[in-house]
């Protein structure tokens, strides 16, 4: 701190001596002159730190005009300090270089020298020292994601350096190969996690193929980092220019080769999270294509309900809930009424998904029945109005469970059937699960009496005609 204060005081004195106004541009000029004159590592680090602050406030036209001289000075210091013991100056110069490149206009990036300077920065993303590497990675990300021309009128779809950055990452991973340490691979996967959503489609395809290849090494950390990169890509909800629907679907298909064992807790949770985001993103790009891929994921997610780990069951339940709410519900109304007799196309996919969840009511899933009921409740809310013909058998199964003497989840089941009543209407539900009361009974044993409060609490917008024809006569006969 003393060194920084001393350098700042000296720079201020020079500016005042020359009659300056102490503007950012003046400080920039004095500090650049000082940078080339200092000798001690401490002084170099102090000047570099002050420059990293000042550069952010220097007008862009100044940085564009002085790019050649300034970048040459920075690259010279990077070359001389790359293998030194002290990393302070190196880190701040990398930050300065990133700011300088980020403030250049699109025209400057047409010159080969600009790309050479950028690749100088990029090469430090695999530096052996973590703080240097992190500074370089942060700088590269700030350039590809935050360059000024990316936010103005006529902005290009991606940064001009995006393709070469993707190639660099792939080459470094391939050079690292299947080495035991996999250090460089991990560094590049971290960079890809932050940058994949900002690459054009061909570069994304190439990088994803590389990610899938390194996952075959069965290196736990490498696989985990690769999955984080995929998750980042899908969660960013990138445009089709970055991730077309076809490529999104291809990645989904490829990831089925990497389904973790049900006892591998963290990998399985990560896989479910990636697949969830992948399908949500695909639904936004091309809904019908997404729907065609959902049944397979529903089947695997339901297998997770058999896991001894409650976290896996909870994650699978959450995944199915999100998929129903975000991928199915928004457009299911377009299907019209789904018939139970040989549905086709999108309707067939929804039927397969429902059958997979309905299977969860069988006894082998009894430990996870609470989660199964929650998913069924969401399914009824999302699709009950259009798909009730294929849900009749499930309603009967739910009623049978409700009537059994030792069923432990009666409150949840009532809420699930309540969702069916709200979306399908009481007439549909009572057709599947009749009250079995006509007013002539000699005993007061009404096995489905529990259904009355469910109907009372959940009937919404039901036609009065059904009330008049069904409940009114029943009430009269019971009177």
VENVEN-V325496 format. One line per field, one symbol per residue. psi: psi as a letter, one per 30 degrees, with the letter a starting at -180 (. if undefined). A space follows every 10 residues. Layout:
# VENVEN-V325496
psi = ???
This chain:
# VENVEN-V325496
psi = eeeeeeeeee eeeeeeeggl ghleeeeeee eeeeefflek eeeeeeeeee eeeeeffkke eeeeegeeee eeeeeeeeef feglekfeee eeeeeeeeee efflleeeff keeeeeeefe eefffgkfke eeeeeeeeee eeeffgkeff gakgklflkf geeeeeeeee eeeeeebhke egeeeeeeee eeeffefgll eeeeeeeeee eeeffffhje eeeeeeeeee eeeeffhllf fejleeeeee eeeefffgkl kffideeeee eeeeeeeeee eeeeejeeee effeeeeeee eeefffkfke eeeeeeeeee eeeeefeeef gffffakjkf jillbeeeee eeeeeeeeff flffgefgee eeeeeeeeee eefeefgfeg geeeeeeeee eefkegkfhe eeeeeeeeee eeefleeeef eeilfhkgfg kflgjjfgff fefeeeffkk hkkfeeeefe eeeeeeff.
